[in-house]
Amino acid sequence: MGEKGMGEKGTTGTGTSQTGTGEREVGRGEAGEETRSEVYGELAAVGPYGVHPGHALITMVEPHPGHEYAYNRWYEDDHYYAGAMAMPWMFSGRRWVATRDLQLLRHPEKSAIGQPVTAGCYLSTYWITEGRYADHMRWTVGINKRLNRDARVYQDRTHVFTAFQDHQVTVYRDGAVGPRDFHALDHPYAGLVLQVIDAESPQQRAELLEWLRARHLPKRLSGSPAAMVTVFRPTPLPGDRMSYVKQVEGVDTRLTLLWFLEADPRDCWEPYFTGLGEDVAEGGLGRVELVAPFIPTVPGTDRYVDQLR
C-alpha cells in the first residue's frame, strides 16, 4: 500500500463519515479498532488496476511430521484468507497438494530446491495485479508482523520454496481459445506441474526465456494435457520479511514455470513430463532443478492429508 496508508493502526472493519465541517472521522470496525477507512477511497483512485497477473506468490511448504492435519486446517481456515486473499491487489489464489505417489514422481533426485526432492507437500499460488507488487508487499509485511504478534502463524512447517515472482510470459496451447492466465487459478484445472530452471548467468537466463517462449514450450504444449504455461522470475524478499522465510535464491538466474493441466498428472506423466530435464540440458541454456506435480486441494476438507506420507 502507498506511503499514506502505512503505519496506521488496524486493518479490519468498515465505515467512515464526514462531519459537517468536512473533517474526516476515523472508521471503526466491529471490535472498535481504528480502520482509517477514508484512506481506502484515495488509494483506489490512483495506480494500475488491470487484471493481468504481473506478479505471483509461489510457496511450497512442508508441514512437520505429525502436524499435517493441524497445518492444513490453519492454512485453509485462517491463513489463506487473513494472510493472502484479504490483502490488496492479490486477486486470485489456489492451493495444491502432492500426495506421496505424486512426490515420488519428482525429479531430478539431486535438486537445488529441496533435499530430499520429495519435500514440500503443499503448494500455494497467488496472482498479484501488475504494477502493484510494492503496494502489496508493504501490506503483506505489516499484516504478517501482526499475525505473528497475535499468534496466528503456524510454526511447525518449513518453507521449501517460497518467492514472490515477476511474470515473464505465458504460452498457450490453443492460441486465443480457452482461459487466459488471469483465469488460471479459478478455472478447475485437474493438476499443476511446478518446474524450476536455473541458468548460469543473467544473460543466459534471457536466452533461456526466449528459447522457452519461441521453441520449447510451443512444441511441448502441442497435443499435451497442459493448456498453458506461465513463466516467472523470482524477486528478492524485503529485509524485514518474517525470519522463518529464507531469502530467495537465484534472483538473477532462475525461472519458475507453472504448467496448468486438464488431466490428473498421474495419468499423463509419461511421456509429457519425464523428459523436461533432458530437453533443457540439450538446449544448453540451463539445468532443471525441479519438476513436481500437484493436484488441487478441496477447500474446507482434509482430503489427501492422510496420503502425504
ABEGO torsion letter per residue (X at the ends): XBAAABGBBEABEBEBBBBAAGBBBBBBBAAGBBAGAAAAAAAAABEBABABBABBBBBBBBBBBGAAAAAAAAAAAAAAAAABAABBGBABBBBBBBBAAAAAABOBABBAABOBAABGABBBBBBBBBGAAAAAAAAAAAAAAAAAAAGABBABBBBABBBBBBBABBBBAAEABEBBAAAAAABBBABBBBBBBBBABAAAAAAAAAAAAAAAAAAAABGBABABBBBBBBBBBBAABBAABBBBBGAAABBBBBBBBABBAAAAAOAAAAAAAAAAAAAGAEBBABBBBBBBBBBGBABGAAAAX
